[in-house]
Amino acid sequence: MAITRFLSGESGESGESGESGESGESGESGESGASGQGRGYARALITARDGVVGRWQRPTGGANHRPGPASIDLWAIKARLLAMEGELLSGLHYLDGTEAKAGSVAVMVHNQQTNRTQTLIHMVRPTPGQFRSQLDTVISYSALRGERAGEIDASLKDFLPFFASVLGLDASRHRKTYEVLYLALNVTRIVEMRIKYALACRRPVDYSAQIQPMIASPGHGSCPSGHATESFVVAFLLDALRRRVRGAAGGAAFNPKALAFIQLMRHAERIATNRTVAGVHFPCDSMAGMVLGKCLAAYFVRRMAGAGDLACLNFFGPRTLPEDFRFEDVLDFIDKGDAQTAPIFKGDPIEDIQPSSLLRHLWDAALAEWN
């Protein structure tokens, strides 16, 4: 189907090496092809119209669409996503560190109705010494390249099938669910790239010629990992949909021991770790990516569903970091990390987030697919 071809084409953008996948947007032409309006039909349509249109008759009826969220369902998928991306990004801005605090950034969220601004996430990059110490882990993971080559290659194109295998997602039965995911991924990439710019971290190969990555190192900063950020955004969003999170009704409570949640987390962790196996990321990049992904997913759920817990998250790279990445460690830091000593910790709750009627319309349509 046209929407599936477009969405799967767009997913080529997923992750850092998939920039060439932007050409997947041309998959939109598949929509016109499906209705017989590709370039090759132009001349045929001209002559066919001349033969059947008859004498011009001015119409007497017709009206504009009624403004409101439901009207966007009539739009093409690319236009829908662009409108909702703008909505989801509204209110976000960035505060880079000063010269004395280079390599830090805060993502701020502003509520125009209350004129209140709060910190959504604060990130400080690790030191060069910490990156160098983690090169040992990067080198040790290179032994898995032959075993994991298939997974690494697949995640360059589209990592959503890994998550679909956990929950039985189907492109025809879960069209709106996929639309939620692509909307979130498109916005996530914009935010993660802005943070990468502020943190300005080098790749493993920049530290040692012996890394020799099995894939090309992406042409932008290393921390936070884009694959880690995006895969955890998907994992946390799917868990919220699975639990039917919506408004005051809430849905099922978050359960970190639920089997489906653990499977989603393990896939996201493996996708992130495989980037270290490939030689293009440090473990701390994945830690930072998971923190950013969890924070953004919670923010998206609040904007789309008007529900869920949301608090400022902090990643302070210069503090003592684990040598390797495990999702359980990050969740434990967020749950129990001390703000004075921990590299990852939770800050103040963020209550002042207004849900969007446009985004809620999409979220509710996605939730209906889970009944």
C-alpha positions as CSV (number, residue, x, y, z in Angstrom):
1,M,0.0,0.0,0.0
2,A,1.1,3.5,-0.7
3,I,1.3,4.7,2.9
4,T,3.4,1.7,3.9
5,R,5.8,2.2,1.0
6,F,6.2,5.8,2.0
7,L,6.7,5.1,5.7
8,S,9.1,2.3,5.2
9,G,11.0,4.5,2.8
10,E,11.2,7.3,5.3
11,S,12.5,4.9,7.9
12,G,15.7,4.8,5.8
13,E,16.5,8.1,7.7
14,S,16.6,6.1,10.9
15,G,19.8,6.3,12.7
16,E,22.9,8.2,11.8
17,S,24.2,6.4,8.8
18,G,20.9,6.3,7.1
19,E,21.0,9.9,5.9
20,S,20.8,8.6,2.3
21,G,17.5,7.2,3.3
22,E,16.1,10.7,3.0
23,S,15.6,9.8,-0.6
24,G,12.9,7.5,0.8
25,E,10.7,10.6,0.8
26,S,10.5,10.1,-2.9
27,G,8.4,7.1,-1.9
28,E,5.6,9.6,-1.8
29,S,5.6,9.3,-5.5
30,G,4.4,5.8,-5.0
31,E,1.1,7.3,-3.7
32,S,0.5,9.0,-7.0
33,G,1.6,5.9,-8.9
34,A,-0.9,3.9,-7.1
35,S,-3.7,6.1,-8.4
36,G,-2.4,6.1,-12.0
37,Q,-1.0,9.6,-11.9
38,G,2.7,9.0,-12.4
39,R,4.7,11.0,-14.9
40,G,4.1,8.5,-17.6
41,Y,0.3,9.1,-17.4
42,A,0.4,12.8,-17.9
43,R,-0.1,12.8,-21.7
44,A,-2.7,10.0,-21.5
45,L,-4.7,11.9,-19.0
46,I,-4.6,15.0,-21.1
47,T,-6.0,13.3,-24.2
48,A,-8.5,11.2,-22.1
49,R,-9.9,14.4,-20.5
50,D,-10.2,16.1,-23.8
51,G,-12.3,13.1,-25.0
52,V,-14.7,12.9,-22.0
53,V,-14.9,16.2,-20.2
54,G,-17.5,17.8,-22.3
55,R,-18.7,21.4,-22.0
56,W,-17.7,23.4,-18.8
57,Q,-20.4,23.5,-16.1
58,R,-19.7,25.8,-13.2
59,P,-20.4,23.9,-9.9
60,T,-22.9,25.3,-7.5
61,G,-22.0,23.3,-4.4
62,G,-18.8,22.7,-2.4
63,A,-17.3,24.0,0.8
64,N,-14.1,24.1,2.7
65,H,-13.3,21.4,5.2
66,R,-14.3,22.1,8.8
67,P,-11.2,23.2,10.8
68,G,-10.1,20.8,13.5
69,P,-8.0,17.7,14.1
70,A,-10.2,15.4,12.0
71,S,-9.6,17.4,8.9
72,I,-5.9,16.3,8.8
73,D,-7.0,12.7,8.1
74,L,-7.7,13.8,4.6
75,W,-4.2,15.0,4.0
76,A,-1.3,13.1,2.4
77,I,0.9,11.3,4.9
78,K,4.0,13.6,4.3
79,A,1.9,16.7,4.8
80,R,0.3,15.3,8.0
81,L,3.7,14.5,9.4
82,L,5.1,18.0,8.7
83,A,2.2,19.7,10.3
84,M,2.4,17.5,13.4
85,E,6.2,17.8,13.6
86,G,5.8,21.5,13.9
87,E,3.2,21.1,16.6
88,L,5.4,18.6,18.6
89,L,8.5,20.9,18.3
90,S,6.7,24.0,19.4
91,G,7.9,25.4,22.7
92,L,11.3,23.7,22.6
93,H,14.5,25.7,22.6
94,Y,18.1,25.1,23.6
95,L,20.6,26.7,26.0
96,D,24.2,25.9,25.1
97,G,26.9,26.0,27.7
98,T,29.0,29.1,28.1
99,E,32.7,29.2,27.2
100,A,33.5,28.1,30.7
101,K,31.1,25.2,30.5
102,A,31.7,24.1,26.9
103,G,30.1,20.8,25.8
104,S,26.9,21.1,27.7
105,V,23.3,21.9,26.6
106,A,19.8,22.1,28.1
107,V,16.6,21.5,26.2
108,M,14.0,23.9,27.5
109,V,10.2,23.7,27.1
110,H,8.1,26.8,27.3
111,N,4.3,27.0,27.9
112,Q,2.9,30.1,26.2
113,Q,-0.3,30.0,28.1
114,T,1.4,30.2,31.5
115,N,4.6,31.8,30.2
116,R,6.6,29.3,32.2
117,T,9.8,27.7,31.0
118,Q,11.2,24.4,32.5
119,T,14.3,22.3,31.8
120,L,13.4,19.1,29.9
121,I,16.9,17.6,29.8
122,H,20.4,18.7,30.7
123,M,23.4,17.0,29.2
124,V,27.2,17.5,29.8
125,R,29.6,15.6,27.6
126,P,32.2,13.1,29.0
127,T,35.8,14.1,29.1
128,P,38.4,13.0,26.5
129,G,39.9,10.8,29.1
130,Q,36.6,9.0,29.6
131,F,36.2,8.4,25.9
132,R,39.8,7.1,25.7
133,S,39.1,4.7,28.6
134,Q,36.1,3.3,26.8
135,L,38.1,2.5,23.7
136,D,39.0,-0.8,25.4
137,T,35.3,-1.7,25.4
138,V,34.9,-0.7,21.7
139,I,37.9,-2.8,20.7
140,S,36.6,-5.8,22.7
141,Y,33.2,-5.6,21.0
142,S,34.8,-5.7,17.5
143,A,35.1,-9.5,18.0
144,L,31.3,-9.7,17.5
145,R,31.3,-7.9,14.1
146,G,31.0,-11.1,12.1
147,E,28.2,-12.4,14.3
148,R,26.2,-9.2,14.3
149,A,26.8,-7.9,10.8
150,G,23.3,-8.8,9.7
151,E,21.7,-6.9,12.6
152,I,23.9,-3.9,12.1
153,D,23.1,-3.7,8.4
154,A,19.4,-4.1,9.0
155,S,19.3,-1.4,11.6
156,L,20.9,1.0,9.1
157,K,17.8,0.6,6.9
158,D,14.9,0.2,9.4
159,F,15.0,-1.0,13.0
160,L,11.2,-1.0,13.6
161,P,10.8,-4.7,12.5
162,F,12.8,-5.7,15.7
163,F,10.2,-4.0,17.9
164,A,7.3,-5.2,15.7
165,S,8.4,-8.8,16.4
166,V,7.7,-8.3,20.1
167,L,4.2,-6.9,19.8
168,G,3.0,-8.3,16.5
169,L,2.8,-4.9,14.8
170,D,1.4,-5.0,11.2
171,A,1.7,-2.1,8.8
172,S,-1.9,-2.5,7.6
173,R,-3.5,-3.1,11.0
174,H,-1.4,-0.6,12.9
175,R,-1.2,2.3,10.4
176,K,-1.7,5.0,13.0
177,T,0.7,3.4,15.4
178,Y,3.4,3.6,12.7
179,E,2.5,7.2,12.1
180,V,3.0,8.0,15.7
181,L,6.4,6.3,15.6
182,Y,7.5,8.1,12.4
183,L,6.3,11.4,13.8
184,A,8.3,10.8,17.0
185,L,11.4,9.7,15.1
186,N,11.4,12.7,12.8
187,V,11.2,15.1,15.7
188,T,13.7,13.1,17.7
189,R,16.3,13.4,15.0
190,I,16.0,17.2,15.0
191,V,16.5,17.4,18.7
192,E,19.3,14.8,18.9
193,M,21.3,16.6,16.1
194,R,21.0,19.9,17.9
195,I,22.3,18.3,21.1
196,K,25.1,16.5,19.2
197,Y,26.1,20.0,17.8
198,A,26.3,21.4,21.3
199,L,28.3,18.5,22.8
200,A,30.7,18.2,19.9
201,C,32.1,14.8,20.7
202,R,34.5,12.9,18.4
203,R,34.0,9.3,17.1
204,P,36.0,6.3,18.2
205,V,38.0,6.3,15.0
206,D,39.1,9.9,15.7
207,Y,40.9,8.6,18.8
208,S,42.6,5.5,17.2
209,A,43.3,4.3,13.7
210,Q,43.0,0.7,15.0
211,I,39.2,1.0,15.5
212,Q,38.6,0.6,11.7
213,P,34.8,0.6,11.9
214,M,32.9,-2.0,9.8
215,I,30.6,0.8,8.5
216,A,31.3,4.4,7.6
217,S,31.4,6.7,10.6
218,P,28.6,9.2,10.3
219,G,29.6,12.7,9.6
220,H,28.5,14.3,12.8
221,G,29.0,14.1,16.5
222,S,29.1,10.9,18.5
223,C,27.3,11.7,21.7
224,P,24.4,11.0,22.2
225,S,24.0,8.0,19.9
226,G,21.2,8.6,17.4
227,H,20.4,4.9,17.2
228,A,20.2,4.6,20.9
229,T,18.1,7.8,21.2
230,E,15.7,6.7,18.5
231,S,15.4,3.0,19.5
232,F,14.5,3.9,23.1
233,V,12.0,6.5,21.9
234,V,10.3,3.8,20.0
235,A,10.5,1.3,22.9
236,F,9.0,3.7,25.4
237,L,6.3,4.9,23.1
238,L,5.3,1.4,22.2
239,D,5.1,0.5,25.9
240,A,2.8,3.5,26.5
241,L,0.6,2.4,23.6
242,R,0.6,-1.2,24.9
243,R,-0.5,0.0,28.3
244,R,-3.3,2.2,26.7
245,V,-2.0,5.4,28.3
246,R,-4.6,8.2,27.8
247,G,-5.5,11.3,29.7
248,A,-6.8,11.0,33.2
249,A,-7.9,7.4,32.6
250,G,-4.2,6.6,32.6
251,G,-4.2,3.0,31.3
252,A,-2.1,0.3,33.0
253,A,0.6,1.4,35.3
254,F,4.2,1.4,34.2
255,N,5.8,-1.9,35.1
256,P,9.5,-2.3,34.5
257,K,9.2,-6.0,35.1
258,A,6.6,-6.6,32.5
259,L,7.8,-9.2,29.9
260,A,6.9,-7.0,26.9
261,F,8.6,-4.0,28.4
262,I,11.8,-6.0,29.0
263,Q,11.8,-7.3,25.5
264,L,11.4,-3.8,24.0
265,M,14.2,-2.6,26.2
266,R,16.5,-5.4,25.2
267,H,16.0,-4.8,21.5
268,A,16.7,-1.1,22.0
269,E,19.8,-1.9,24.0
270,R,21.1,-4.4,21.4
271,I,20.5,-1.9,18.6
272,A,22.5,0.7,20.5
273,T,25.3,-1.8,21.5
274,N,25.6,-2.9,17.9
275,R,26.8,0.6,17.1
276,T,29.7,0.0,19.5
277,V,30.3,-3.4,17.9
278,A,30.4,-1.6,14.5
279,G,33.1,0.7,15.9
280,V,31.2,4.0,15.5
281,H,30.0,4.7,19.1
282,F,31.2,4.5,22.7
283,P,29.1,2.9,25.4
284,C,28.6,6.3,27.0
285,D,27.0,7.5,23.8
286,S,24.4,4.9,24.2
287,M,23.8,5.8,27.9
288,A,23.3,9.4,26.9
289,G,21.0,8.3,24.0
290,M,18.8,6.2,26.3
291,V,18.5,9.1,28.7
292,L,17.5,11.4,25.9
293,G,15.2,8.8,24.4
294,K,13.3,8.2,27.6
295,C,12.9,11.9,28.3
296,L,11.7,12.7,24.8
297,A,9.3,9.7,24.8
298,A,7.7,10.9,28.0
299,Y,7.4,14.4,26.6
300,F,5.8,13.1,23.5
301,V,3.3,11.0,25.5
302,R,2.4,14.1,27.6
303,R,1.9,16.2,24.4
304,M,-0.1,13.5,22.6
305,A,-2.0,11.8,25.4
306,G,-2.0,14.4,28.1
307,A,-0.8,11.7,30.5
308,G,2.3,10.0,32.0
309,D,5.1,11.0,34.4
310,L,7.5,13.6,33.1
311,A,10.6,14.9,34.9
312,C,13.8,16.7,33.9
313,L,16.5,14.1,33.3
314,N,20.2,14.8,33.6
315,F,23.3,13.2,32.0
316,F,26.6,14.5,33.5
317,G,29.2,12.7,31.5
318,P,32.3,13.9,33.5
319,R,31.2,11.9,36.5
320,T,32.1,8.2,36.9
321,L,30.3,6.2,34.1
322,P,29.9,2.5,33.8
323,E,32.4,1.0,31.3
324,D,29.6,-0.7,29.4
325,F,26.0,0.1,28.6
326,R,23.1,-1.8,30.1
327,F,19.6,-0.4,30.1
328,E,18.9,-1.6,33.6
329,D,21.8,0.6,34.9
330,V,20.3,3.7,33.3
331,L,16.9,3.0,34.7
332,D,18.4,2.4,38.1
333,F,20.3,5.7,37.9
334,I,17.1,7.5,36.9
335,D,15.2,5.9,39.8
336,K,17.8,6.2,42.5
337,G,20.7,8.4,41.2
338,D,22.0,11.1,43.6
339,A,22.1,14.5,42.0
340,Q,25.4,15.3,43.7
341,T,27.3,12.3,42.5
342,A,25.5,10.2,39.9
343,P,26.2,10.6,36.2
344,I,22.5,10.2,35.5
345,F,19.7,11.4,37.7
346,K,16.2,12.7,37.7
347,G,15.4,16.4,38.4
348,D,12.2,18.3,39.1
349,P,8.9,17.0,37.8
350,I,7.5,18.9,34.8
351,E,3.8,19.5,35.2
352,D,3.1,22.5,33.0
353,I,2.8,20.7,29.6
354,Q,-0.2,21.4,27.5
355,P,-1.5,18.5,25.4
356,S,-2.3,19.2,21.8
357,S,-5.7,18.4,20.3
358,L,-4.1,17.7,16.9
359,L,-1.5,15.3,18.4
360,R,-4.1,13.7,20.7
361,H,-6.3,13.0,17.6
362,L,-3.4,10.9,16.2
363,W,-2.7,9.2,19.6
364,D,-6.3,8.2,20.1
365,A,-6.5,6.8,16.6
366,A,-3.3,4.7,17.3
367,L,-4.8,3.5,20.6
368,A,-7.9,2.3,18.9
369,E,-5.7,-0.1,17.0
370,W,-4.7,-1.8,20.3
371,N,-8.2,-2.6,21.4
